[in-house]
């Protein structure tokens, strides 16, 4: 399995490269009502309205000023739903067999945990491989008015 | 194979629709030879297809029906109403089998066995040859006419040529001319020696032919007879079938996804076009040429968009054609006499809208029959015709389709509605008196959840769906429904629907740096906001005193979580949905334009207050406000029930 790695602050993450549809330069999205703050809004991707999520905010790594390196990964799932993830910068493509799994005890309160597939070591660094389906699960993105609607 | 099977199942539905419609005609005694042939062909193709795709139960069952129809067609049996009713039941069974086949079910049922036995029993009986009406129809071949003028006919000033010309206008053609004694020595130029034989079309009534000869009856011999129609019914049927197909518009089956894709692409084109149009002209020759090209592109794009959207349009008859049967069955069940009138069957609307309006229509028709139209005895008592009339009428009005469901029944009983509403303790009426309600508002109560006017909930209307569901479905389509009713005169339900769900006329508004689209249909008026007219009331809710009305006000910026600045006094856009108004505070009104509706749910989820999104000329996404949803959410406690259902 080949993975695309990217940076959020100093941490390295990766996703299955086959799920990456496109890498775009960040552009200002249209804001949405009643969504958590890590949902930046929606953009027009060749006629489709695609939501953009800020992964730093979602993982609680702290906000970042968007700059020329800020990129948006467009991920797709089996039903060809699309979602954009704002990350700091994209780095390498790694082949998983070069990677060695790391057995590590994780902090159970980490906001990354629900989306984590596995941890691997690459050279001197630990890379967190993320579960794309969990990331893209809209059910996990609450709508602020869900409660009073219920 | 699966694909062909699916096509067969679809065609099967179409054939079943033909069967049903024509059998209904037969039941009313309105069937002619062509109808019988059409029914036969429909049954025949169902049988054949079912056989091909291994649906043997269906094939065997349909075979019985086909055999009966064949006997009808060949005149061995009469098209009696009872027979048609039985065949209608058989159609239901086939329809059930079709649905089972679609769902991969067993395709065998008790009802099927019962009807099958009835059909078989009937077939076993010695067929009663067709006697009266039917024989006449079966024997109606083309005309054969022999016309022999007496020799002296010319002396009375009657010219055979004129008669022949008149026959020709009826479609008659001369097949033979006999010259008689023309060449004999005692030839008299003032006498007529010629006689003719002619053939004419079967459809011409006998009286019309006789009429032509009415002046010359005693000056000629006429033999008028129908030609025998031994005429191989099968071939004839096939020929007719082809003729019919020739008249029908040609069509092909297309996967709806392909069309959706096409619509999307055209939507893109529209956006690209407006992007280009945003390039302001700065003069110069090139700019001029560019402008000319752009305006051409604009008109072409518009035409293309219209024709692509047109692909999804279907005549409303697709929704209407189930009603003759439904009304017949219901009327029988309820012991009522009802005449159904369908008007504007060719009115076209979007397939999606059409599909989603069918169930609400069925419900309203049921209601009209069950609660609206009275029993024949009661109608007579009131001096009305025993048979009630139910009219379903569709027409275009502006960018909308209007569907009227009108009965000439008892009308809505206002007193009864009020009683019922009190009894059910509807939240809508709490703390209000009857005098507070206008007639329209009172009628509107029947759309409240849990409401029923029937003294006893009947098997027909009490199927767990109320008028509230009907209204919700119509609102979900971006439509509206209103009621007019007069005691003893009847009730009219008027549904207004958008033609299509793919585009809408929108008003762009600016709120700070954000833009929104408000559907034009919801906007009542826009005015400058007078700070003095604003007042806060219980719990920080802000109201606006607009002339005699007090409107709740919503700062659109609030929607995005940034409370509007109190200092700036912008515009108030008054919107209306479900008869209730709401003021939206915006900073500026921008262009009005048609927008292509994009779904938010496709990649994300539904959000409160937002019905979808569109893409503007600059490529940015712009949200479309869900006015019914916002109104339900913000206009007072009376709307709590609706808010829950809208969410």
Interface residues (C-beta under 8 A of the other chain):
Chain A: X29 X30 X31 X32 X33 X34 X35 X41 X42 X43 X44 X46 X47 X48 X49 X50 X51 X81 X82 X83 X138 X141 X143 X145 X149
Chain B: X264 X265 X267 X268 X271 X514 X559 X560 X561 X598 X599 X600 X602 X603 X604 X605 X607 X608 X609 X610 X613 X615 X619 X620 X621 X622 X623 X644 X647
